[in-house]
Amino acid sequence: MLLGAHESIAGGVYNSLKFAESDDCECLQIFTKNANRWVAKPYSDKDINKFKVYAESLGFNRICAHSAYLINLCSPKKETEEKSVKCFIDELSRCDQLNVPFYVMHPGSHLGIGEEAGLKKIVENIDFVYSEHNFSVMLLLEMTAGQGTNLGYKWEHIDYIIQNSMYPDKLGVCLDSAHMYAAGYDLKNKYDEVIDTFFTNFKDKIKVFHLNDTNKECGSKVDRHAYIGRGLLGLEFFEKLVNDERLDGVLGILETPFDEDKSYKNQLDILKSLRRQK
């Protein structure tokens, strides 16, 4: 597994690569724009070119983007659904402009219309976008904790979307240790059983793994990320994870609280120290 973090794009999307270098990241996750806004000004040629120059040293295949928090492809509110589709298209376009190969997104929240109706609406909107636009970026559906009406807290939800889409080759999977544990997958005590389930069903579609400890109990459905080794999952779990050969080449991304110096370097050093010599 490659080890890295979600880095800031403050001051320009290319600055994320400077932060990644400072933290000794082996891979990187970014937002393509402000994650709490629907729209942003287009990238300038300078933005794109500077990002590509900096990205060369890390490697484009080691970079992923995360969607804006506002996007909900299964919202029953027409205005929100339309804004979500438009924002989704814009962010996929930004990924293609930057040559970022993976785009991580929470499937969505059904907000009362029910899980089946919500999943169908997600598939419809994904298929609409990929049928209208020839994007090269792969959409990675992220496992969620299952708070509220959030979909994606079961592997079956992710599988349904992939199996029912007209574009299964454009769809992959992002796992998240904190989300999975909160959703009821006991990664701490049943590591092999849980990971076997996901590899049996998704095989080579797992491209990103969010590395987050958690302060919430297994099955709590509450999404709270904790500093590596200071939560309920603990270092023994992360040692198993970073040494799991099935995850070779997968982007392992920290989304935990920062160190006091606003960096991820210490936590990355902890994870790297858990690696066993092959």
N, C-alpha and C positions, 0 to 999 in steps of 0.2 A: 504494500500500500504506500502511495505517495502521501506525504504529510504537509499540510498547508493550512490556510485560514481565509476567512472572509475579510477582505481589506477595504478600507475606505477609498472612495473616489473623490474626496474633497479636493477642490482645486483643479480637477480634470481627471477623466477616466484613466489616463496613463499613470497618474500618481499612485494608483493601486499597486502597480508593479514595483515602484520604489519602496512602498511599505512592505511588500512581499519579500523583497531582497533584504531589507533591514531585519526582518523576522526570520530569515533563512528558510523561507517557504520552498517546498518542492512542487507545490501546486497552489492554485489561487481561485477564490470565488469573489465576484463583484456584483454590484447592482449596475445596470446599464445607465441609470439616471436616478434621481431622487425617488426612493421607494415609497414615499408617502404622497406622491402627486401623480395625476393622470397623464400629464403632458410635460414635455421639456423641449428646449430648443434643440434643433438638429446638431449632430456633431459637425464640427468644421473639418476640413481636410487636414488641418494641422493636428486636431485631436486624434483623428484616425491614424495618421502617419506616425505620430509620436507613440501611440499605443503599440502599433505594430513593430516599431523599432525596439522598444523595451521588451515586448513579448517574445522576440526572437530568442533571447537568451534562456528564458524559462521554458519556452515551447508552447505553441498554441494549444496542443492536445492536453496540456496540463491546466487549462483555464476553463472555468464555467461561470455562468451568470445566474443570478437568482431573480425571480420575478418581483415586480412591485407588490406591496402588501394589499393594494386596493383591488386587484384583479380577482373576480369571482365569475367564472365561466358558467356557473349554474344558478346565478341569481334569478329569482322569480320576478324581480323588478326590471322591467324592460330597459329603463334608462341605464341602470347599473350594468346590465348584461351588455348593452351596446358599447358603453364606455370601456368595459373590460375587454371586449373583443378588439376594439380599436387600440387600446394600450398594449394588449398581447401582440398584435401585429407590429406595432412600433418597436417593441422591445426585441422581438425576433429579428426584425430588420437591423437593429443596432448590433445584435450578435453577429449577423452576417457581415456587416460593415467592418467589424473588428476581427473577423475570422475566429470567433469564439464558438467552439463546436457543441457545447452543452448549455441548456437553459433549464434551470430547476424551477418547478412551480407546484404549489399546493393545489390539489385537484379542485377544491372549491367548497362552499358551504351551501347546503340546500335550503336553509332558512325556512323549513316547514313544509316544503313540497314533497319531502320523502326521499330516501336514499336512491331508490330505483329511478325516479323521475330526475333527480339531480345528476346521477351518473349518465343517463341518456342525453341530457342537455350538454354535459361536458363533452361527450363524444361528438355531438352535432357541431358544437362550436370549434373544436379542434379540427374536425374534418373540413368545415367551411374555410377556416384560415389556410390550411395546407393545400386545399384545392384551388384557392384563389391566388396563392403566393408560392413561388418555388423556393422556399427557404431551405438552406442546407443544414441549419442548426437542428440538433436533436432535442426534443422536449423530454425532460426527465420528470416524471411524476413522483412527488415526494410523499413518503409515509408521514402521516400526521398523528398527533396525540389523541385526536377525537374529541376535542373540546366543543361544546355546543352542538351545532349541526355540521361540523366539519367532516367532509368525506376523506377517504384515504387512510383511515386508521386500521383497516384490514387489508391484507395482501390481496384479498379477493376483489376489493374495489379497484385497485390498480390493474389487476388482471382483466377485469371487465372492460375497462377503458381501452386497453391495448388490444384485446381480442375483438372488440366491436368496432374499432376504428378502421377506416379505409387506408390508414397510413401507419400500420404497426411498425414498419421499419424506421419511422421517424420518432418512435416513442421508446423511452427507456425508463430507468428507475433510479431514484435517489433514496437511500435509506438514512435514517437519523436515529442514533442510539437513544437519545432522550425521549423522542416521540414514540419509538417502538416500545420502550419500557412503560411509558405512561399509558400506551394503548393496550397493554396487557401481555406483551411479548417479553417473557422473563429472560432477558439476555444475561443477567447476572448468574442465575442458578441453572438455566437450561440453554446455555450458549449454543451448543452444537445442534440441538433440536430446532431452535429458532433459525439459525443461519442455514441449516440444511433445508428448511421449508422455503426460504427465499431463493436459494440457489436452485432448488428443484423446479421452482415455478418460473424463475426469471433468468436463470443461466447467465448469458453474456450481456444482459440488458442492464445490469447494475454498474453504473459508471461513476457515481459519487456516493460517498458515505459521510454524513455530517457527524463529527465526533464531539458529542456533548454529554457531559455528566448531568445528573439531575438530582434535585432535592425532593422529588415527588415519588410516591410509592408506585409500584407496578400496578397497572390497571386504574390509576387515579384519573386518567384522561386530562390531566393538567400539564400544560407545556411550560416548564421552567428549566432553563439551562443552567448548569453549574460548572464551576471551574474543574478542570480535569483532576480526578483523584480526590476531590473534596465532596463529592456527592454520593448517592447510594450505589451507583454502578461500581465505582472504585477502580484502582489501578490494575487489579487482577483481571478484570474484564477487558480493559484497554490493552493489556499485554497480549491476551488471546487474540484480540481484533487485529492489532498491527502485525502480528506474526501469522495470520491466516493466509496461506498461500493462494486460496481462492480469490483473495482480494488484491493480488498483485496487479499493479497498474491502475487500480481504482483511486480516484481522487479523494483523500481523506481531509475533510475541511472542518476546522474549528469554528464554532459559532458561540463560544463561551464568553463569560465576562472577561474583560481585559485584565492585564497586570496593572499595577499602579502607574507605570510609565506609558500606558495606553498601547501596549504591544502584546503580541502573542508569543514572543520568542521563548519565554520561560516554559510555557505549556508545550510548545513544540519540542523543546529540549527534553522535557519529561517523556513525551511520547517516543522520541527517538531513542532515549535511554532504555526503553522497554524492548527494543528490537533484539532478537536473538541472532547470532551469527549462523548463517546457513552453510 
